Amino acid sequence: MATQILVEVRAFIFVRDVSSRMPATLEVKCTDDGCELDMFEMHYTYDMPDDVGVNDFQCPYCGETDCLEAIEL
């Protein structure tokens, strides 16, 4: 007679709060009526200054700067 052995395996997943160390992400929409791009997302590097915002960029499609707005989720 064979002996059956039941082995229980448990996996523990530890999630750390890494939000303070993740690079910033900025979602932006172009409001220019003549522009075909409706929105885009930028992923900053860790070296991006904290005070950088949507006003520091231009639309990658139409090249305008005064029509960009940050998308607030």
Rosetta constraint file for C-alpha pairs under 8 A:
AtomPair CA 18 CA 22 HARMONIC 6.23 0.50
AtomPair CA 22 CA 46 HARMONIC 7.56 0.50
AtomPair CA 23 CA 43 HARMONIC 7.02 0.50
AtomPair CA 23 CA 44 HARMONIC 5.65 0.50
AtomPair CA 23 CA 45 HARMONIC 5.68 0.50
AtomPair CA 23 CA 46 HARMONIC 5.23 0.50
AtomPair CA 24 CA 43 HARMONIC 6.19 0.50
AtomPair CA 24 CA 44 HARMONIC 5.42 0.50
AtomPair CA 24 CA 45 HARMONIC 7.53 0.50
AtomPair CA 24 CA 46 HARMONIC 7.93 0.50
AtomPair CA 25 CA 41 HARMONIC 7.01 0.50
AtomPair CA 25 CA 42 HARMONIC 5.66 0.50
AtomPair CA 25 CA 43 HARMONIC 4.60 0.50
AtomPair CA 25 CA 44 HARMONIC 6.13 0.50
AtomPair CA 26 CA 41 HARMONIC 5.70 0.50
AtomPair CA 26 CA 42 HARMONIC 5.16 0.50
AtomPair CA 26 CA 43 HARMONIC 6.58 0.50
AtomPair CA 26 CA 44 HARMONIC 7.98 0.50
AtomPair CA 26 CA 54 HARMONIC 7.79 0.50
AtomPair CA 26 CA 70 HARMONIC 7.02 0.50
AtomPair CA 26 CA 71 HARMONIC 7.78 0.50
AtomPair CA 27 CA 39 HARMONIC 7.14 0.50
AtomPair CA 27 CA 40 HARMONIC 5.88 0.50
AtomPair CA 27 CA 41 HARMONIC 4.34 0.50
AtomPair CA 27 CA 42 HARMONIC 6.34 0.50
AtomPair CA 27 CA 70 HARMONIC 5.88 0.50
AtomPair CA 27 CA 71 HARMONIC 5.36 0.50
AtomPair CA 27 CA 72 HARMONIC 7.80 0.50
AtomPair CA 28 CA 39 HARMONIC 5.48 0.50
AtomPair CA 28 CA 40 HARMONIC 5.44 0.50
AtomPair CA 28 CA 41 HARMONIC 6.11 0.50
AtomPair CA 28 CA 42 HARMONIC 7.88 0.50
AtomPair CA 28 CA 54 HARMONIC 7.18 0.50
AtomPair CA 28 CA 68 HARMONIC 6.47 0.50
AtomPair CA 28 CA 69 HARMONIC 5.57 0.50
AtomPair CA 28 CA 70 HARMONIC 4.49 0.50
AtomPair CA 28 CA 71 HARMONIC 5.39 0.50
AtomPair CA 29 CA 37 HARMONIC 7.80 0.50
AtomPair CA 29 CA 38 HARMONIC 5.55 0.50
AtomPair CA 29 CA 39 HARMONIC 4.02 0.50
AtomPair CA 29 CA 40 HARMONIC 6.38 0.50
AtomPair CA 29 CA 68 HARMONIC 5.75 0.50
AtomPair CA 29 CA 69 HARMONIC 5.44 0.50
AtomPair CA 29 CA 70 HARMONIC 6.39 0.50
AtomPair CA 29 CA 71 HARMONIC 6.53 0.50
AtomPair CA 30 CA 35 HARMONIC 7.22 0.50
AtomPair CA 30 CA 37 HARMONIC 6.51 0.50
AtomPair CA 30 CA 38 HARMONIC 5.62 0.50
AtomPair CA 30 CA 39 HARMONIC 6.10 0.50
AtomPair CA 30 CA 59 HARMONIC 6.67 0.50
AtomPair CA 30 CA 67 HARMONIC 5.65 0.50
AtomPair CA 30 CA 68 HARMONIC 4.76 0.50
AtomPair CA 30 CA 69 HARMONIC 6.56 0.50
AtomPair CA 31 CA 35 HARMONIC 7.65 0.50
AtomPair CA 31 CA 38 HARMONIC 7.42 0.50
AtomPair CA 31 CA 67 HARMONIC 5.22 0.50
AtomPair CA 31 CA 68 HARMONIC 6.31 0.50
AtomPair CA 31 CA 69 HARMONIC 7.40 0.50
AtomPair CA 32 CA 67 HARMONIC 5.63 0.50
AtomPair CA 35 CA 61 HARMONIC 7.03 0.50
AtomPair CA 35 CA 62 HARMONIC 5.86 0.50
AtomPair CA 36 CA 61 HARMONIC 7.47 0.50
AtomPair CA 37 CA 61 HARMONIC 6.34 0.50
AtomPair CA 44 CA 48 HARMONIC 6.14 0.50
AtomPair CA 48 CA 52 HARMONIC 7.21 0.50
AtomPair CA 52 CA 56 HARMONIC 6.48 0.50
AtomPair CA 53 CA 57 HARMONIC 7.75 0.50
AtomPair CA 54 CA 68 HARMONIC 6.70 0.50
AtomPair CA 54 CA 69 HARMONIC 6.55 0.50
AtomPair CA 54 CA 70 HARMONIC 6.13 0.50
AtomPair CA 55 CA 65 HARMONIC 7.02 0.50
AtomPair CA 55 CA 66 HARMONIC 7.55 0.50
AtomPair CA 55 CA 68 HARMONIC 7.28 0.50
AtomPair CA 57 CA 65 HARMONIC 6.38 0.50
AtomPair CA 58 CA 63 HARMONIC 5.45 0.50
AtomPair CA 58 CA 64 HARMONIC 5.42 0.50
AtomPair CA 58 CA 65 HARMONIC 4.36 0.50
AtomPair CA 58 CA 66 HARMONIC 7.96 0.50
AtomPair CA 58 CA 68 HARMONIC 7.27 0.50
AtomPair CA 59 CA 63 HARMONIC 4.74 0.50
AtomPair CA 59 CA 64 HARMONIC 5.46 0.50
AtomPair CA 59 CA 65 HARMONIC 6.26 0.50
AtomPair CA 59 CA 68 HARMONIC 6.90 0.50
AtomPair CA 64 CA 68 HARMONIC 7.80 0.50
